[in-house]
């Protein structure tokens, strides 16, 4: 099962590329996005890594949190480095906008006795909120018909797993809020009656229903094998392989589809470099373990490149290797 089948699969809407830091995720994601764009797909390349590097990979500045058209290619490729600070500011603006949906959400939080959370979100963003907003923004672009496919250059394993675990956490959290709301509904009604409440319609359950439905849609997007695929990138070192095993186990736990594993930076056979020969011998042992661990998946092997992969032409060469 080669990567060419991804290029030919027009049902696919999202590719997530992940793995240990330093294994070549950014180069791989950028090369795949380039290949998809030059095959005729209108493609968006997104970095969810706080330490963005797709600007370096493309040789073009795509920072700033806005979609930028990539120049110098034969197709439609755009890129975006998600800026958590900018996403948080937009979130705060929405909270303060006075829109009906936001007012209903704030009202619901207040009725549940969660005013402190409202104030905390408005004044200072709690830990993990940047990941939640990044995921929300990512799903927004998948649902947007403007692009045929979205390719994600993810952060190193730990950060990515926290990102992918958010839908399950939010689903559980909102479910508990809804149960709590049902239990105290009669109490709220009694208090309103005692103090001559106006009897205004309580929309908190409707708001939470909408939130729960949104979280459900996110989970469905991530778990749909026709729409989504996660590609693990690793290298033939024991540390990278062990981390890839942990990543694979977590992806299986989240029911996120994975079919292919890219083994990068394989030292080619040579006769004039003792260091290279020694390193290759060590890699061959690790490659045997990779075959044992990941034999049920399509393994795409990529040799170590002499030069740094940076710029459109270098990425185009890498995409040829990935597809062949």
NULUMTI-590942 format. One record per residue (C-alpha): residue number from 1; x, y, z. Coordinates in nm, 2 decimals. Each point is the difference from the previous one (the first is absolute). Layout:
NULUMTI-590942
+-----+--------+--------+--------+
|   i |      X |      Y |      Z |
+-----+--------+--------+--------+
| NUM |      X |      Y |      Z |
...
+-----+--------+--------+--------+
This chain:
NULUMTI-590942
+-----+--------+--------+--------+
|   i |      X |      Y |      Z |
+-----+--------+--------+--------+
|   1 |   0.00 |   0.00 |   0.00 |
|   2 |   0.20 |   0.30 |  -0.13 |
|   3 |  -0.05 |   0.36 |   0.07 |
|   4 |  -0.11 |   0.05 |  -0.36 |
|   5 |  -0.34 |  -0.15 |   0.10 |
|   6 |  -0.05 |   0.30 |   0.23 |
|   7 |   0.06 |   0.23 |  -0.30 |
|   8 |  -0.26 |  -0.19 |  -0.20 |
|   9 |  -0.26 |  -0.02 |   0.29 |
|  10 |  -0.22 |   0.30 |  -0.05 |
|  11 |  -0.22 |  -0.09 |   0.30 |
|  12 |   0.29 |   0.07 |   0.24 |
|  13 |  -0.04 |   0.34 |   0.17 |
|  14 |   0.27 |   0.00 |   0.27 |
|  15 |   0.35 |  -0.14 |   0.04 |
|  16 |   0.17 |   0.02 |   0.34 |
|  17 |   0.37 |  -0.05 |   0.00 |
|  18 |   0.16 |  -0.06 |   0.34 |
|  19 |   0.28 |  -0.16 |   0.20 |
|  20 |   0.30 |   0.07 |   0.22 |
|  21 |   0.17 |   0.33 |  -0.03 |
|  22 |   0.28 |   0.01 |  -0.26 |
|  23 |  -0.12 |  -0.29 |  -0.22 |
|  24 |  -0.10 |   0.21 |  -0.30 |
|  25 |  -0.37 |   0.06 |   0.06 |
|  26 |   0.00 |   0.35 |  -0.14 |
|  27 |   0.19 |  -0.09 |  -0.32 |
|  28 |  -0.23 |  -0.30 |  -0.05 |
|  29 |  -0.32 |   0.20 |   0.05 |
|  30 |   0.12 |   0.28 |  -0.22 |
|  31 |   0.11 |  -0.25 |  -0.28 |
|  32 |  -0.34 |  -0.18 |   0.02 |
|  33 |  -0.19 |   0.33 |  -0.02 |
|  34 |   0.21 |   0.11 |  -0.30 |
|  35 |  -0.07 |  -0.33 |  -0.18 |
|  36 |  -0.37 |   0.03 |   0.07 |
|  37 |  -0.01 |   0.36 |  -0.13 |
|  38 |   0.19 |  -0.09 |  -0.31 |
|  39 |  -0.23 |  -0.29 |  -0.07 |
|  40 |  -0.29 |   0.25 |  -0.02 |
|  41 |  -0.13 |   0.00 |   0.35 |
|  42 |  -0.06 |   0.33 |   0.17 |
|  43 |   0.21 |  -0.06 |   0.31 |
|  44 |   0.05 |   0.17 |   0.33 |
|  45 |   0.31 |  -0.07 |   0.21 |
|  46 |  -0.04 |   0.07 |   0.37 |
|  47 |   0.25 |   0.00 |   0.29 |
|  48 |  -0.15 |  -0.08 |   0.34 |
|  49 |   0.36 |   0.00 |   0.15 |
|  50 |   0.06 |   0.30 |   0.23 |
|  51 |   0.36 |  -0.01 |  -0.13 |
|  52 |  -0.11 |   0.05 |  -0.36 |
|  53 |   0.25 |  -0.09 |  -0.28 |
|  54 |  -0.20 |  -0.03 |  -0.32 |
|  55 |   0.12 |   0.35 |  -0.10 |
|  56 |   0.35 |  -0.13 |   0.02 |
|  57 |  -0.10 |  -0.31 |  -0.19 |
|  58 |  -0.18 |   0.18 |  -0.28 |
|  59 |   0.26 |   0.28 |  -0.01 |
|  60 |  -0.28 |   0.25 |   0.02 |
|  61 |  -0.14 |   0.19 |   0.30 |
|  62 |  -0.35 |  -0.13 |   0.09 |
|  63 |   0.00 |   0.11 |   0.36 |
|  64 |  -0.24 |   0.24 |   0.16 |
|  65 |  -0.31 |  -0.23 |   0.04 |
|  66 |  -0.15 |   0.08 |  -0.34 |
|  67 |  -0.03 |  -0.22 |  -0.31 |
|  68 |   0.28 |   0.08 |  -0.25 |
|  69 |   0.02 |  -0.11 |  -0.37 |
|  70 |   0.32 |  -0.20 |  -0.07 |
|  71 |   0.18 |   0.14 |  -0.30 |
|  72 |   0.21 |  -0.18 |  -0.26 |
|  73 |  -0.20 |  -0.32 |  -0.04 |
|  74 |  -0.22 |  -0.16 |  -0.27 |
|  75 |  -0.32 |  -0.01 |   0.20 |
|  76 |  -0.21 |   0.15 |   0.28 |
|  77 |   0.19 |  -0.03 |   0.33 |
|  78 |  -0.07 |   0.23 |   0.30 |
|  79 |   0.17 |  -0.02 |   0.34 |
|  80 |  -0.09 |   0.11 |   0.35 |
|  81 |   0.20 |  -0.01 |   0.33 |
|  82 |  -0.27 |   0.02 |   0.27 |
|  83 |   0.08 |   0.28 |   0.24 |
|  84 |  -0.14 |  -0.11 |   0.34 |
|  85 |   0.03 |   0.36 |   0.13 |
|  86 |  -0.21 |   0.13 |  -0.29 |
|  87 |  -0.25 |  -0.28 |   0.03 |
|  88 |  -0.04 |   0.08 |   0.38 |
|  89 |  -0.05 |   0.37 |  -0.08 |
|  90 |  -0.27 |  -0.09 |  -0.25 |
|  91 |  -0.16 |  -0.22 |   0.26 |
|  92 |   0.00 |   0.28 |   0.26 |
|  93 |  -0.15 |   0.24 |  -0.26 |
|  94 |  -0.28 |  -0.25 |  -0.06 |
|  95 |  -0.06 |  -0.03 |   0.37 |
|  96 |  -0.03 |   0.37 |   0.03 |
|  97 |  -0.20 |   0.05 |  -0.32 |
|  98 |  -0.34 |  -0.03 |   0.15 |
|  99 |  -0.12 |  -0.25 |  -0.26 |
| 100 |  -0.30 |  -0.20 |   0.09 |
| 101 |   0.19 |  -0.33 |   0.00 |
| 102 |   0.27 |   0.14 |   0.23 |
| 103 |  -0.25 |   0.16 |   0.23 |
| 104 |  -0.19 |  -0.32 |   0.03 |
| 105 |   0.32 |  -0.19 |   0.08 |
| 106 |   0.10 |   0.25 |   0.27 |
| 107 |  -0.36 |  -0.01 |   0.14 |
| 108 |   0.02 |  -0.38 |   0.01 |
| 109 |   0.34 |   0.01 |   0.18 |
| 110 |  -0.14 |   0.24 |   0.25 |
| 111 |  -0.31 |  -0.21 |   0.07 |
| 112 |   0.22 |  -0.29 |   0.07 |
| 113 |   0.20 |   0.21 |   0.25 |
| 114 |   0.30 |   0.02 |  -0.23 |
| 115 |   0.04 |   0.38 |  -0.01 |
| 116 |   0.36 |  -0.04 |   0.11 |
| 117 |   0.07 |  -0.20 |  -0.32 |
| 118 |  -0.15 |   0.28 |  -0.21 |
| 119 |   0.23 |   0.26 |   0.17 |
| 120 |   0.30 |  -0.23 |  -0.03 |
| 121 |  -0.05 |  -0.05 |  -0.37 |
| 122 |  -0.06 |   0.37 |  -0.06 |
| 123 |   0.30 |   0.12 |   0.21 |
| 124 |   0.26 |  -0.28 |  -0.04 |
| 125 |  -0.01 |  -0.31 |  -0.22 |
| 126 |   0.03 |  -0.32 |   0.19 |
| 127 |   0.27 |  -0.27 |  -0.09 |
| 128 |  -0.10 |  -0.21 |  -0.30 |
| 129 |  -0.24 |   0.27 |  -0.15 |
| 130 |   0.26 |   0.07 |  -0.28 |
| 131 |  -0.02 |  -0.37 |  -0.10 |
| 132 |  -0.38 |   0.00 |   0.01 |
| 133 |  -0.01 |   0.31 |  -0.22 |
| 134 |   0.26 |  -0.14 |  -0.24 |
| 135 |  -0.21 |  -0.32 |  -0.04 |
| 136 |  -0.32 |   0.21 |  -0.05 |
| 137 |   0.17 |   0.21 |  -0.27 |
| 138 |   0.14 |  -0.32 |  -0.17 |
| 139 |  -0.34 |  -0.16 |  -0.02 |
| 140 |  -0.15 |   0.33 |  -0.13 |
| 141 |   0.23 |  -0.02 |  -0.30 |
| 142 |  -0.08 |  -0.37 |  -0.06 |
| 143 |  -0.37 |   0.09 |  -0.01 |
| 144 |   0.06 |   0.30 |  -0.23 |
| 145 |  -0.07 |  -0.09 |  -0.36 |
| 146 |   0.26 |   0.25 |  -0.11 |
| 147 |   0.27 |  -0.27 |   0.01 |
| 148 |   0.00 |  -0.36 |  -0.14 |
| 149 |   0.23 |  -0.13 |   0.27 |
| 150 |   0.19 |   0.13 |   0.31 |
| 151 |   0.34 |  -0.14 |   0.10 |
| 152 |   0.10 |   0.05 |   0.37 |
| 153 |   0.36 |   0.03 |   0.11 |
| 154 |  -0.04 |  -0.09 |   0.37 |
| 155 |   0.20 |   0.07 |   0.31 |
| 156 |   0.22 |  -0.27 |   0.16 |
| 157 |  -0.19 |  -0.30 |   0.13 |
| 158 |  -0.10 |   0.12 |   0.35 |
| 159 |  -0.15 |   0.32 |  -0.12 |
| 160 |  -0.18 |  -0.17 |  -0.28 |
| 161 |  -0.15 |  -0.26 |   0.22 |
| 162 |  -0.14 |   0.27 |   0.23 |
| 163 |  -0.15 |   0.16 |  -0.30 |
| 164 |  -0.16 |  -0.32 |  -0.12 |
| 165 |  -0.13 |  -0.09 |   0.35 |
| 166 |  -0.20 |   0.32 |   0.03 |
| 167 |  -0.32 |  -0.12 |  -0.17 |
| 168 |  -0.03 |  -0.29 |   0.24 |
| 169 |   0.07 |   0.23 |   0.30 |
| 170 |  -0.25 |   0.27 |  -0.12 |
| 171 |  -0.26 |  -0.26 |  -0.07 |
| 172 |   0.02 |  -0.14 |   0.35 |
| 173 |   0.02 |   0.35 |   0.16 |
| 174 |  -0.31 |   0.13 |  -0.19 |
| 175 |  -0.19 |  -0.32 |   0.08 |
| 176 |   0.07 |   0.05 |   0.37 |
| 177 |  -0.11 |   0.36 |  -0.02 |
| 178 |  -0.32 |  -0.11 |  -0.16 |
| 179 |  -0.07 |  -0.26 |   0.27 |
| 180 |   0.07 |   0.27 |   0.27 |
| 181 |  -0.24 |   0.24 |  -0.18 |
| 182 |  -0.28 |  -0.26 |   0.00 |
| 183 |   0.05 |  -0.07 |   0.37 |
| 184 |  -0.02 |   0.36 |   0.11 |
| 185 |  -0.27 |   0.11 |  -0.24 |
| 186 |  -0.28 |  -0.04 |   0.26 |
| 187 |   0.20 |   0.19 |   0.25 |
| 188 |   0.04 |   0.30 |  -0.24 |
| 189 |  -0.37 |  -0.01 |  -0.07 |
| 190 |  -0.09 |   0.01 |   0.37 |
| 191 |   0.24 |   0.29 |   0.06 |
| 192 |  -0.15 |   0.20 |  -0.29 |
| 193 |  -0.35 |  -0.07 |   0.14 |
| 194 |   0.09 |   0.12 |   0.35 |
| 195 |   0.15 |   0.32 |  -0.12 |
| 196 |  -0.25 |   0.07 |  -0.27 |
| 197 |   0.21 |  -0.10 |  -0.29 |
| 198 |  -0.10 |   0.12 |  -0.34 |
| 199 |  -0.03 |  -0.35 |  -0.14 |
| 200 |   0.23 |   0.07 |  -0.30 |
| 201 |   0.09 |  -0.30 |  -0.20 |
| 202 |   0.31 |  -0.18 |   0.11 |
| 203 |   0.21 |  -0.07 |  -0.31 |
| 204 |   0.31 |  -0.15 |   0.18 |
| 205 |  -0.09 |  -0.36 |  -0.10 |
| 206 |  -0.04 |   0.10 |  -0.36 |
| 207 |   0.34 |   0.17 |   0.00 |
| 208 |   0.17 |  -0.30 |   0.16 |
| 209 |  -0.18 |  -0.23 |  -0.25 |
| 210 |   0.16 |   0.21 |  -0.28 |
| 211 |   0.34 |  -0.02 |   0.16 |
| 212 |  -0.03 |  -0.38 |   0.03 |
| 213 |  -0.11 |  -0.03 |  -0.36 |
| 214 |   0.31 |   0.21 |  -0.11 |
| 215 |   0.23 |  -0.23 |   0.20 |
| 216 |  -0.17 |  -0.30 |  -0.15 |
| 217 |   0.07 |   0.14 |  -0.35 |
| 218 |   0.37 |   0.05 |   0.09 |
| 219 |   0.03 |  -0.36 |   0.11 |
| 220 |  -0.17 |  -0.13 |  -0.31 |
| 221 |   0.23 |   0.20 |  -0.22 |
| 222 |   0.31 |  -0.14 |   0.18 |
| 223 |  -0.13 |  -0.36 |   0.00 |
| 224 |  -0.14 |  -0.02 |  -0.36 |
| 225 |   0.23 |  -0.23 |  -0.19 |
| 226 |  -0.12 |   0.14 |  -0.34 |
| 227 |   0.06 |   0.36 |   0.10 |
| 228 |   0.30 |  -0.01 |   0.23 |
| 229 |   0.33 |  -0.18 |   0.03 |
| 230 |   0.29 |   0.04 |   0.24 |
| 231 |   0.35 |  -0.07 |  -0.13 |
| 232 |   0.27 |  -0.08 |   0.25 |
| 233 |   0.36 |   0.11 |  -0.09 |
| 234 |   0.28 |  -0.17 |   0.18 |
| 235 |   0.38 |  -0.06 |  -0.04 |
| 236 |   0.19 |  -0.33 |   0.06 |
| 237 |   0.11 |   0.08 |   0.36 |
| 238 |  -0.13 |  -0.19 |   0.30 |
| 239 |  -0.12 |   0.32 |   0.17 |
| 240 |  -0.20 |   0.10 |  -0.31 |
| 241 |  -0.14 |  -0.34 |  -0.04 |
| 242 |  -0.12 |  -0.03 |   0.36 |
| 243 |  -0.17 |   0.34 |  -0.02 |
| 244 |  -0.16 |  -0.10 |  -0.33 |
| 245 |  -0.14 |  -0.31 |   0.17 |
| 246 |  -0.15 |   0.21 |   0.28 |
| 247 |  -0.15 |   0.24 |  -0.26 |
| 248 |  -0.15 |  -0.29 |  -0.19 |
| 249 |  -0.16 |  -0.14 |   0.31 |
| 250 |  -0.15 |   0.33 |   0.08 |
| 251 |  -0.13 |   0.05 |  -0.35 |
| 252 |  -0.16 |  -0.34 |   0.02 |
| 253 |  -0.16 |   0.10 |   0.33 |
| 254 |  -0.15 |   0.31 |  -0.16 |
| 255 |  -0.11 |  -0.21 |  -0.30 |
| 256 |   0.19 |   0.23 |  -0.24 |
| 257 |   0.07 |  -0.17 |  -0.33 |
| 258 |   0.37 |  -0.09 |  -0.08 |
| 259 |   0.12 |  -0.21 |  -0.29 |
| 260 |   0.35 |   0.12 |  -0.08 |
| 261 |   0.33 |   0.07 |   0.19 |
| 262 |   0.29 |   0.19 |  -0.16 |
| 263 |   0.35 |  -0.11 |   0.11 |
| 264 |   0.22 |   0.30 |  -0.07 |
| 265 |   0.37 |   0.07 |   0.00 |
| 266 |   0.12 |  -0.34 |  -0.09 |
| 267 |   0.38 |   0.00 |  -0.07 |
| 268 |   0.07 |  -0.13 |  -0.35 |
| 269 |   0.25 |  -0.27 |  -0.06 |
| 270 |   0.35 |   0.15 |  -0.06 |
| 271 |   0.36 |  -0.13 |  -0.02 |
| 272 |   0.19 |   0.32 |   0.07 |
| 273 |  -0.13 |   0.11 |   0.34 |
| 274 |   0.08 |  -0.21 |   0.31 |
| 275 |  -0.23 |   0.21 |   0.22 |
| 276 |  -0.29 |  -0.04 |  -0.25 |
| 277 |   0.06 |  -0.38 |  -0.02 |
| 278 |  -0.01 |  -0.03 |   0.38 |
| 279 |  -0.32 |   0.21 |   0.03 |
| 280 |  -0.16 |  -0.20 |  -0.28 |
| 281 |   0.08 |  -0.33 |   0.18 |
| 282 |  -0.17 |   0.13 |   0.31 |
| 283 |  -0.30 |   0.12 |  -0.21 |
| 284 |  -0.04 |  -0.34 |  -0.17 |
| 285 |  -0.05 |  -0.16 |   0.34 |
| 286 |  -0.26 |   0.26 |   0.09 |
| 287 |  -0.17 |  -0.04 |  -0.34 |
| 288 |  -0.06 |  -0.36 |   0.08 |
| 289 |  -0.18 |   0.10 |   0.32 |
| 290 |  -0.20 |   0.25 |  -0.20 |
| 291 |  -0.11 |  -0.29 |  -0.23 |
| 292 |  -0.10 |  -0.20 |   0.31 |
| 293 |  -0.18 |   0.29 |   0.17 |
| 294 |  -0.17 |   0.16 |  -0.30 |
| 295 |  -0.02 |  -0.29 |  -0.25 |
| 296 |  -0.38 |   0.04 |  -0.03 |
| 297 |   0.04 |   0.35 |  -0.15 |
| 298 |   0.14 |   0.13 |  -0.33 |
| 299 |   0.36 |   0.10 |   0.07 |
| 300 |   0.14 |   0.27 |  -0.22 |
| 301 |   0.38 |   0.02 |   0.03 |
| 302 |   0.18 |   0.33 |  -0.08 |
| 303 |   0.38 |   0.03 |  -0.02 |
| 304 |   0.20 |   0.26 |   0.18 |
| 305 |   0.05 |   0.30 |  -0.23 |
| 306 |   0.33 |   0.17 |  -0.05 |
| 307 |  -0.14 |   0.35 |   0.03 |
| 308 |  -0.26 |   0.17 |   0.22 |
| 309 |  -0.35 |  -0.03 |  -0.14 |
| 310 |  -0.10 |   0.36 |  -0.04 |
| 311 |  -0.18 |   0.18 |  -0.29 |
| 312 |  -0.25 |  -0.11 |  -0.26 |
| 313 |   0.25 |  -0.20 |  -0.22 |
| 314 |   0.13 |  -0.20 |   0.30 |
| 315 |  -0.35 |  -0.08 |   0.11 |
| 316 |  -0.09 |  -0.10 |  -0.35 |
| 317 |   0.28 |  -0.25 |  -0.01 |
| 318 |  -0.10 |  -0.13 |   0.34 |
| 319 |  -0.36 |  -0.04 |  -0.12 |
| 320 |   0.12 |  -0.21 |  -0.29 |
| 321 |   0.18 |  -0.23 |   0.24 |
| 322 |  -0.31 |  -0.03 |   0.23 |
| 323 |  -0.23 |  -0.08 |  -0.29 |
| 324 |   0.23 |  -0.26 |  -0.15 |
+-----+--------+--------+--------+
